[in-house]
Amino acid sequence: MSQQFDSKEQYPISVSSTVLNFEKVLKSGCDILSMQQGLLLHVTGEHIDVIAKAAASLAPNKYLLPPFPVDIDSLPSSQLESCAEVKLWAKQNLSAKDFIIGRIHRVGHYHVVLILANSIEDVDFSYDKGKLSLLDNWLESVLQKERGADDNSLKHAELFEKLQSVANIGVWEVDIVENALFWSSQTRVIHEVPQNYAPELGSAIEFYKEGADRDEITRLVNHAIETGEPWSATLQIITAKGKPIWIENHGMAEMFEGQCVRLFGTFQNVDKSVKLRLELEARQKEVEAAFNERGNLLSRISHELRTPLNGITGMLQAIKFEQRVNIRERKTDLALKSADRLLLLIDDVLDYTEISSGELTLKKNDFCVRAMAEELIDVFKPLCKEKSLRLYAALSLPKNTYINGDANRIGQIISKLLHNAIKFTSRGHISIQLTLREALTEPNLLISIEDTGEGMDEATKTSLFTPFIQGQTQSAIKGSGTGLGLSIVKQLVEKMDGEIDFRSEMHVGTNFDIVLPVTLTDVKQGLLDHDDALSSSLLSIPLSILVVDDNDINRIVLTSMLERYNFIADEAEDGEVAIQKAREKDYDLIFMDCAMPVLDGVSATQVILEEGLMHSQGSIVAVTANTSEEDREVCREAGMSAFLCKPVDQRKVTLELKKALLSKSHEIHK
């Protein structure tokens, strides 16, 4: 028996699951009331279903009967037996001579009623209505039990739907035999399709992202069909609204006689968790890369520092016992070149660290771009001459072209590219071109540096701006460096909102092109910043100078640079001694170290200026190895007029001398 109540009435009873209980009630009723046949009928306005029978061999032989000829809602149960129309119906359909009808049990909008019948007419037919009432109560208890079971099933189904929604898990099933696909409501939600959407087996797989994800689910399904093995996979789908999401698909196979007849499983939206995991993995890789990068930096720097240090210490030891003047000068030059190389390495490390940490700030001012370029070309001329290389310069700029920008950083970009060009070129020439080109919003400074060196292979081109990475040709050259130079160049160009491009061909050469947005200015500051020459008239002006540093070697270095111009400086080993000397003597220029015991240079500067120990034209210049922007700001706030980084460059010391001499000259001629 497979007849069941209409599920739309929220009371779906599967007769096959309860028929034994119903038959037990009917058989007991027949015995108690001495009747031959018992029937449980499901009464509707259109037909009557026979739910259960006490005697299967007796009438009726059909399970679908015509409806009652009267509306049972309009008559009490006690009047059904006496109704002529009902008697006729019972005779025609049940072959009943006598019958008993129990009370009407309402199930939703439908009715269940018990009928007991005899096919042989009994003249003295009568029955105990109390027993019939007990029988109806028993039937009601069975119906209540089944109703409760079905209510629980509904509740479980509703709960399951809610759990699917909360956990964002849907279920699916594939009937291999019928070639049919089923999705639960939550599976449709995950796919962002309407609830009335009917998935098709042939097209459902197209929701998986084309490529690796779709290929993988195809492989897993085919493998499960062949072997019966379950699967679990995290893949991407593209929803009906075009949204890519990560899902977790679990599947199982049902096998029958070695053949797969059904696939079923769950389908969960895990987009947030997968994206979080991928983000954490990416961050972990970044941390690992940073750690490895730091290790590479330390390893490379440790290796690279030895060469210039060896040059400095070796030449100084050789000079100590060298009597020939020309040889002494040559070895001194070699020691100075090694020192320059060491300084370049240190600057690269500091610049790279500053850029990587996001602390790099541009210091813009107005400067003559042609003068800056000419100064750099003068520096690189001797380097080219040593390697028998020709250096060509084409500066398509008026002499008094001033721009606003970071002169030091632009010069650094040019210097590093020229260093690279000379380093990797053994014959031919190096050329540098600078020009200004009008653009839509602001002019651009174009820089082009070309060499006739060995060029670069494809692998080198790909990793050219990656820190610590050098091509085979480059790494084979002795003293090829840290591999930071071009990385720093690229990041400086990007910091200036510029662009860098290059062309290179093996055994032909390399060309770098840089475009930097600049601002033209009418301010003419003169060439003070690029001219360290001191005239005899300026040198005739007396200057009182104090050099303050706790390290005696540093004091000797500075005083030696000043002695070149016949200025003899006083010395102080800490801030307190400097203050005492300033109280005893009126100094025009003080070179002040910042980090010192007893009293540091910043504090000493503040005391000297607060007490008015220097006249208004005098200046205190910071000399320190602490070169961060924060250190510079602290010195400016203390009242220092300039900032020199250690190791101190002779040209910068000369420039400070020139400033002090010009200031005093103006004061004298007032």
Number of C-alpha atoms within 10 A of each C-alpha: 12 8 15 15 18 12 9 8 11 14 20 17 18 16 18 13 11 15 16 13 15 21 19 14 23 26 19 15 24 20 12 14 17 14 22 19 26 29 26 23 20 24 22 17 14 9 13 18 20 20 24 26 26 21 16 11 9 15 17 20 12 10 14 15 19 14 15 18 14 13 10 17 9 7 11 10 15 12 12 18 17 10 14 12 14 17 17 16 18 20 16 12 14 23 18 23 18 20 23 20 18 21 20 18 17 14 16 12 9 16 18 22 18 23 22 26 24 21 17 12 12 10 8 6 10 12 13 9 12 9 13 20 13 12 21 21 14 14 23 18 12 16 20 13 12 20 18 13 13 17 15 12 13 15 12 12 12 12 12 12 16 14 14 20 17 10 12 17 24 23 20 20 18 18 16 16 9 9 12 14 19 16 21 17 20 25 23 21 18 20 19 16 16 11 13 8 11 13 15 13 15 10 8 11 16 13 17 23 18 13 8 12 17 17 13 15 19 13 11 17 19 12 14 19 21 14 14 19 15 18 16 14 14 19 20 21 23 17 19 14 9 11 10 15 20 20 23 17 21 17 20 19 23 18 17 9 6 11 14 18 17 21 21 19 17 19 24 21 24 20 17 12 12 17 13 12 12 12 12 12 12 12 12 12 12 12 12 12 12 13 12 12 14 13 12 15 20 14 12 15 17 12 13 18 18 12 15 22 16 13 20 23 14 14 20 18 12 13 19 9 9 14 9 9 10 10 13 18 13 13 21 17 14 18 22 17 15 21 18 16 21 20 16 15 20 14 12 21 19 14 18 21 16 15 16 13 9 9 12 16 11 14 12 13 13 18 25 24 24 20 20 17 20 13 13 16 18 10 12 15 14 13 15 22 11 8 15 13 20 15 19 15 15 11 17 12 16 12 11 16 17 24 23 18 21 18 18 13 17 19 15 17 20 20 19 17 20 21 14 18 26 22 18 19 20 16 16 14 20 23 17 21 17 19 17 20 12 10 9 6 8 12 17 20 19 18 20 20 21 22 28 24 25 20 22 22 15 12 11 17 16 11 14 19 19 16 18 18 16 21 17 12 14 20 14 10 11 9 14 15 22 24 21 20 26 18 18 24 22 19 19 21 19 13 14 17 12 18 17 16 11 14 13 20 16 13 12 12 21 22 21 17 15 20 21 20 20 19 15 16 14 11 14 13 11 13 13 11 15 16 14 18 11 14 9 8 9 15 15 11 13 12 17 15 23 25 22 28 28 19 13 12 10 18 21 14 13 20 21 16 18 18 11 11 13 12 17 16 22 16 21 21 19 23 28 18 16 25 21 13 17 18 15 10 14 15 21 22 23 25 28 28 27 25 18 17 13 11 17 18 28 22 14 21 24 17 16 19 18 11 11 12 20 20 11 10 13 17 22 26 22 25 27 21 15 14 14 12 14 10 14 18 13 12 24 16 11 18 19 23 14 15 21 21 13 14 14 16 13 15 15 16 17 19 18 21 23 20 16 20 22 15 16 18 15 10 10 9 6 5
